[in-house]
Amino acid sequence: MRIRSTKPEFWRSERVAQLSWDARLVLKGLESYVDDNGVGKDDIALILGDVFSRDMLANPRDTLARVSASVSELSEHGFVHRYDADGTKLLYLSWWDSNQRIDRPGKGRYPRPDGTMDYKSSEIRESVASVPRALDAPSRLEQGNRGTGEQGNSVASGSPAAPAEPEQVRPEVDELLDALDDAIQSVGHKKPARNKTAREEMRRILDIDGYTVEQTRSVIDYLPRDDFWCDNVRSAKTFRAKFDAVKGRMLKQRDRTQQPPIDRQAQILLADREQRLAREGDTQWQISQ
């Protein structure tokens, strides 16, 4: 972990404002996590151990979900570039040399996406996060270092997108997304985009996280009633990342509002006891008089 700086422009940036609050915090944590050349291992276990170790002790499942979702969000928005170099999964923080001033930089342990190793030695001037994750072949990474300038530019600008595979539509997933859209819109927020990412996140709640359609729907229905989460869940991705936290609040609220019923016999016994205590109080008052 290393000392880093934060420029005032970070807090005024429109690009940063598009990120969730979790993603902004994780980005600041990653700045301390990576080496002085802006590169670190793309290993969620190492990130959690270095940056969120206390959170893992307090709430491991929720912390893992939130940090994993935030790293993916940072990658999708161009703040983090995820790639492979010689079989090692790495991540590089975009705009590193312009965002961080390092007076005595240490030597980089892992290569940047263009193959360079050290701080200020890279030709990268913009985000390279548009490069596909599948940079498994070392030759693709080495082109920017050993090849011509045109080759380096081709890596930074990304390769042509492959034809999109047809989406597999599942009725229960779309029904849950419809309910989530209604819940988000009911508190005045914009309707989320209905795309492949949204369907994939909702599918994972069912298929990977192991929740039923009914359980998921109950959490969705609770969202508009929670003053905090109704403002902080505005997409299927965020909904999945915060699912356990929202569910926990829902269950606590249910416990507070639901009182155990008192059966008829117990009511009779309580009434008899109150009457007996009242008679005893009257008798003691008459004796004292």
Number of C-alpha atoms within 10 A of each C-alpha: 12 11 8 15 12 12 9 8 10 13 12 10 10 10 12 17 12 11 17 16 13 16 22 20 13 21 20 14 19 24 24 18 22 21 22 26 27 26 29 26 21 19 13 13 13 14 20 21 12 15 17 18 15 13 15 15 10 10 11 15 13 17 21 18 15 19 21 19 20 24 24 17 20 22 21 13 17 20 24 25 27 27 23 21 20 13 11 13 16 20 26 29 26 22 17 22 19 10 16 17 15 15 6 8 13 12 12 18 14 22 24 28 31 22 21 21 20 20 22 16 12 19 16 20 12 13 19 24 25 18 21 15 13 10 19 15 12 13 14 20 23 19 20 25 21 14 11 10 12 10 16 22 15 14 21 20 14 13 11 8 8 6 6 6 6 7 10 9 10 10 9 13 20 16 13 20 23 14 15 27 21 17 22 22 16 14 14 10 15 12 16 17 12 14 10 12 13 20 20 15 21 23 20 14 20 16 11 10 12 11 13 12 14 10 12 19 16 13 20 24 14 18 25 20 13 13 10 11 17 21 14 15 23 21 20 26 20 19 23 23 23 20 21 15 16 21 18 13 16 18 13 10 13 11 11 8 9 8 8 7 6 8 8 8 9 10 11 10 10 11 11 12 12 11 11 12 11 11 12 11 11 11 12 10 10 8 7 6 6
